């Protein structure tokens, strides 16, 4: 069988608060989504004056929103696994 994986780009006003994340997780549970990855939107290689870069500047979650989401996930998510300690130093792979 297949496992559905959902990848979500966080946008201010859409997915940018702990409540938005909880709603997203409820959606995942209701629709048998096996994995969900959430990342803030970022400009990659777009010129700073491009439409894409302007959109990201206007819609990227703020540092405070990201901190609130990180705190929420830290308090409510279940730690599943980490990469091998040979790949990451202990400080980067330790969930505590």
Backbone as CSV, one residue per row, in Angstrom:
resi,resn,N_x,N_y,N_z,CA_x,CA_y,CA_z,C_x,C_y,C_z
1,UNK,0.794,-1.175,0.000,0.000,0.000,0.000,0.850,1.258,0.000
2,UNK,0.181,2.328,-0.182,0.822,3.636,-0.236,0.583,4.411,1.063
3,UNK,1.504,5.293,1.364,1.345,6.238,2.458,1.291,7.631,1.850
4,UNK,0.273,8.386,2.210,0.150,9.751,1.708,1.039,10.660,2.541
5,UNK,1.837,11.470,1.867,2.684,12.452,2.529,2.252,13.832,2.059
6,UNK,1.970,14.703,3.018,1.548,16.057,2.721,2.683,17.005,3.080
7,UNK,3.066,17.858,2.131,4.094,18.874,2.379,3.416,20.238,2.305
8,UNK,3.532,21.008,3.385,2.827,22.280,3.496,3.822,23.419,3.646
9,UNK,3.656,24.442,2.829,4.453,25.658,2.958,3.653,26.622,3.825
10,UNK,4.244,27.073,4.914,3.561,27.971,5.836,3.479,29.379,5.233
11,UNK,2.267,29.941,5.243,2.022,31.300,4.761,1.249,32.061,5.828
12,UNK,1.673,33.286,6.103,0.979,34.118,7.087,-0.479,34.269,6.676
13,UNK,-1.368,34.016,7.617,-2.792,34.123,7.355,-3.427,32.834,6.861
14,UNK,-2.620,31.840,6.541,-3.135,30.558,6.075,-2.694,29.445,7.027
15,UNK,-1.413,29.219,7.109,-0.831,28.265,8.052,0.322,28.997,8.728
16,UNK,0.015,29.645,9.874,1.061,30.431,10.535,0.876,30.531,12.043
17,UNK,-0.070,29.753,12.595,-0.296,29.778,14.037,-0.421,28.348,14.560
18,UNK,-0.258,28.161,15.862,-0.479,26.823,16.424,-1.888,26.289,16.117
19,UNK,-2.873,27.174,16.109,-4.239,26.738,15.787,-4.335,26.240,14.345
20,UNK,-3.630,26.907,13.433,-3.593,26.454,12.043,-2.963,25.069,11.946
21,UNK,-1.885,24.863,12.706,-1.206,23.561,12.696,-2.126,22.475,13.237
22,UNK,-2.838,22.776,14.314,-3.787,21.796,14.867,-4.865,21.459,13.848
23,UNK,-5.385,22.466,13.152,-6.373,22.213,12.102,-5.805,21.362,10.984
24,UNK,-4.557,21.619,10.628,-3.890,20.824,9.605,-3.749,19.375,10.061
25,UNK,-3.373,19.170,11.323,-3.225,17.805,11.842,-4.580,17.091,11.887
26,UNK,-5.635,17.815,12.215,-6.977,17.215,12.185,-7.335,16.796,10.766
27,UNK,-7.009,17.637,9.782,-7.229,17.291,8.384,-6.455,16.028,8.020
28,UNK,-5.191,15.961,8.450,-4.363,14.793,8.143,-4.963,13.527,8.746
29,UNK,-5.391,13.613,10.000,-5.997,12.437,10.650,-7.271,12.009,9.925
30,UNK,-8.113,12.964,9.570,-9.389,12.659,8.923,-9.213,12.077,7.525
31,UNK,-8.071,12.354,6.893,-7.847,11.920,5.512,-6.737,10.879,5.376
32,UNK,-6.399,10.217,6.478,-5.401,9.146,6.472,-4.060,9.567,5.891
33,UNK,-3.643,10.799,6.176,-2.318,11.264,5.758,-1.309,10.654,6.720
34,UNK,-0.345,9.906,6.190,0.622,9.204,7.029,1.779,10.065,7.490
35,UNK,2.146,11.074,6.714,3.266,11.951,7.048,2.920,13.374,6.630
36,UNK,3.334,14.325,7.463,3.112,15.730,7.128,4.378,16.508,7.446
37,UNK,4.858,17.247,6.474,6.018,18.124,6.650,5.541,19.559,6.514
38,UNK,5.940,20.395,7.471,5.539,21.794,7.473,6.805,22.635,7.454
39,UNK,6.885,23.541,6.477,8.053,24.419,6.361,7.599,25.839,6.091
40,UNK,8.303,26.814,6.645,7.971,28.202,6.286,8.411,28.487,4.853
41,UNK,7.638,29.286,4.155,7.997,29.643,2.787,9.260,30.507,2.817
42,UNK,10.132,30.281,1.875,11.397,31.024,1.768,11.678,31.291,0.293
43,UNK,12.405,32.363,0.019,12.869,32.569,-1.349,14.134,31.748,-1.515
44,UNK,14.228,31.088,-2.617,15.410,30.272,-2.862,16.425,31.084,-3.657
45,UNK,16.225,31.144,-4.929,17.193,31.814,-5.794,16.559,32.937,-6.596
46,UNK,15.383,33.384,-6.178,14.699,34.444,-6.921,15.388,35.783,-6.669
47,UNK,15.530,36.583,-7.706,16.078,37.930,-7.492,15.205,38.682,-6.488
48,UNK,15.829,39.528,-5.657,15.108,40.208,-4.581,13.983,41.094,-5.080
49,UNK,14.048,41.535,-6.325,13.001,42.405,-6.842,11.941,41.630,-7.632
50,UNK,12.003,40.316,-7.619,11.044,39.525,-8.392,9.697,39.459,-7.675
51,UNK,8.659,39.112,-8.416,7.329,38.947,-7.833,7.348,37.863,-6.760
52,UNK,8.079,36.786,-7.006,8.145,35.684,-6.029,8.765,36.157,-4.725
53,UNK,9.847,36.908,-4.800,10.516,37.398,-3.590,9.610,38.366,-2.829
54,UNK,8.908,39.233,-3.542,7.976,40.157,-2.878,6.849,39.395,-2.197
55,UNK,6.317,38.373,-2.867,5.244,37.566,-2.286,5.725,36.922,-0.989
56,UNK,6.917,36.349,-1.011,7.450,35.694,0.187,7.639,36.701,1.311
57,UNK,8.202,37.865,1.023,8.385,38.893,2.065,7.050,39.282,2.689
58,UNK,6.012,39.337,1.887,4.702,39.754,2.378,3.948,38.642,3.100
59,UNK,4.264,37.370,2.810,3.466,36.259,3.328,4.224,35.269,4.210
60,UNK,5.517,35.427,4.355,6.272,34.498,5.207,5.867,34.695,6.662
61,UNK,5.773,33.606,7.427,5.471,33.749,8.855,6.550,34.578,9.548
62,UNK,6.145,35.325,10.552,7.092,36.141,11.305,7.913,35.251,12.243
63,UNK,8.992,35.792,12.758,9.802,35.040,13.732,8.975,34.660,14.950
64,UNK,8.093,35.556,15.407,7.234,35.248,16.560,6.264,34.114,16.243
65,UNK,5.696,34.119,15.034,4.795,33.024,14.639,5.547,31.703,14.587
66,UNK,6.753,31.717,14.022,7.551,30.487,13.956,7.918,29.995,15.353
67,UNK,8.263,30.904,16.257,8.597,30.512,17.632,7.389,29.894,18.319
68,UNK,6.203,30.460,18.118,4.988,29.902,18.723,4.690,28.515,18.174
69,UNK,4.881,28.326,16.882,4.648,27.011,16.278,5.675,25.999,16.782
70,UNK,6.939,26.403,16.852,7.971,25.495,17.372,7.663,25.085,18.802
71,UNK,7.229,26.019,19.629,6.873,25.698,21.009,5.686,24.746,21.046
72,UNK,4.671,25.007,20.215,3.490,24.152,20.158,3.861,22.724,19.741
73,UNK,4.671,22.616,18.711,5.085,21.291,18.241,5.907,20.591,19.313
74,UNK,6.809,21.320,19.961,7.612,20.730,21.024,6.782,20.184,22.166
75,UNK,5.666,20.838,22.452,4.793,20.419,23.550,3.798,19.335,23.148
76,UNK,3.457,19.243,21.870,2.352,18.378,21.454,2.714,17.248,20.501
77,UNK,3.871,17.305,19.886,4.234,16.279,18.900,4.905,15.093,19.587
78,UNK,4.829,13.954,18.943,5.499,12.745,19.439,6.804,12.563,18.678
79,UNK,7.901,12.409,19.417,9.206,12.160,18.805,9.197,10.757,18.225
80,UNK,9.539,10.609,16.964,9.497,9.309,16.308,10.897,8.724,16.139
81,UNK,11.797,9.483,15.543,13.117,8.943,15.233,14.052,10.102,14.914
82,UNK,15.328,9.806,14.902,16.313,10.795,14.489,17.314,10.122,13.573
83,UNK,18.035,10.936,12.824,19.078,10.399,11.972,20.239,9.904,12.821
84,UNK,21.036,9.063,12.260,22.191,8.498,12.937,23.082,9.595,13.516
85,UNK,23.558,9.408,14.747,24.408,10.397,15.391,25.724,10.610,14.650
86,UNK,26.120,9.663,13.805,27.323,9.859,13.004,27.095,10.921,11.932
87,UNK,25.829,11.100,11.562,25.496,12.072,10.534,25.339,13.467,11.128
88,UNK,24.664,13.555,12.281,24.466,14.823,12.990,25.137,14.739,14.350
89,UNK,25.726,15.830,14.830,26.251,15.828,16.192,25.130,15.617,17.197
90,UNK,25.440,15.150,18.379,24.456,14.838,19.399,23.520,16.015,19.661
91,UNK,24.048,17.217,19.727,23.215,18.372,20.049,22.123,18.606,19.004
92,UNK,22.392,18.257,17.750,21.404,18.480,16.696,20.370,17.379,16.641
93,UNK,20.681,16.185,17.125,19.726,15.082,16.998,19.017,14.764,18.312
94,UNK,19.388,15.409,19.394,18.787,15.144,20.702,17.468,15.886,20.823
95,UNK,16.336,15.152,21.015,15.035,15.809,21.071,14.806,16.592,22.351
96,UNK,15.646,16.436,23.359,15.395,17.123,24.636,15.973,18.516,24.662
